[in-house]
Amino acid sequence: GHGKLASCLRDHLQSMDAIAQMKNTPPPALQAPAAANPQVQAAAARPSKAERRAAAVEAEAESKKKKDPKKGKGKKGL
C-alpha cells in the first residue's frame, strides 16, 4: 500500500533535487565569464520568474493531459 507510494514520492523528490542541482550549476562555457560577473552568477543560481512560470504551466498541462485524454480516444483512456 503506502510504502510503495512513499518510495515513489521519495524517488521523485530526489530526481527533482538532482534537476535543481543541475540548474544551479552553470554550464562550463558560462563559468569563466560568470566568475567575473556576480549578476550573471546570481541569475544562474536561481530560476527566473519566467522559468518558474514555464515550469508551473508545464505541470498544469501535464495534469490536464492526464485528466482528459485526447478527444479522439473518447473515454478509453480513463
N, C-alpha and C positions, 0 to 999 in steps of 0.2 A: 504493500500500500504506500504509505507516506515516505518510507525510506528511499524508494526509487525516485520519487518526485524531488525529495530533498537533495539527493546526489546529483540529479539532473540540473537542479537550480544552482547547486554549487559549481558544477562544471560550467554552466552558462556564465555565472558571475566571474569565474576565473578567466574565461575567454574574453569577457568584457574588459577585465582588468588588463589582460595582455594587449588588447586593442588600444586601451588608454595609454599603456606604457609605450606602445609603438608610436602613437600620436605625439606623445611628449618628447620623443627623440627626433630632432630634426634630421632630415636626410644628410648624408656626409657632404654633399655638394653645398648645403646651406651652412654647415658648421663653421667653416673658416670665416666668412663674412659676418655671420651672426655673432661670433665672438666679439667682433668689433662694434656691433650694433645691438645694445641691450633691448631696444624696442623690438627688433626682429626676434630676438631670443624669447622675449615675453610673449609675443604673438604665437610663436611656435609652441610654447609651453602650455597654452590653454586654447581650447576650441573657441573659435569666434562665434558671435551670435548667429551668423548665417549658418555655420557648421552645425550648431546645436539645433537650429530651426529645421535644417535639412534632415537631421537625424530623427527629429520628432515627427516630421511629415512622413518620412520613410516608415517609421514604426507604425504610424497610423494607417498608412496604405497597406502595410503587411496585415494588420489585424482586420482591416476591411476585406482584404482579399480572402482571408480565412473564413470570415463570416458569410460572405456571399460569393460563391464560385462564379466564374464567367457565365454569362446568361445562356450561352449555347448548351451548357450541360444540364440546365434545369436544376432539379433538387438531388440529382445523383450524388453530388459531391458531399452532401450532408450525412 
